[in-house]
Amino acid sequence: MTFLKKKLREIVLFVGEYSFEVAEQSDGFEGQLFEQQVTLLEEAVKVLPHRKHETFRLHRFEGWSKEEVAAELGISAASVSHYLK
C-alpha cells in the first residue's frame, strides 16, 4: 500500500504541473503519456475510501480550496489536509 501511495503522490504532482493546453492539442507521445497518467490517477482514486475519494476529487480535480471542501463535506479543514496526505 505504501508503494501505491507513493506512486499516487508522484502522479498527482505530475498532473498538477502539467499544461492542459498542451495535452489538449497534442496527439503525439506527450498526449498519450498524459492520458495514461490521468487514467492511472483516476483508477487509484477509485479505490480510496469514500470520504477520501470525495475530498481528493473536490480539491485536486475540481480545484476547490481545503476550506470549501471542508464546508461541503461537513468536516474540518484539518481533516481535509489529513485526507490529502
Secondary structure, DSSP 8 states (H G I E B T S, - for coil): -HHHHHHHHHHHHHHHHS-HHHHHH--SHHHHHHHHHHHHHHHHHHTS-HHHHHHHIIIIIS---HHHHHHHHT--HHHHHHHT-
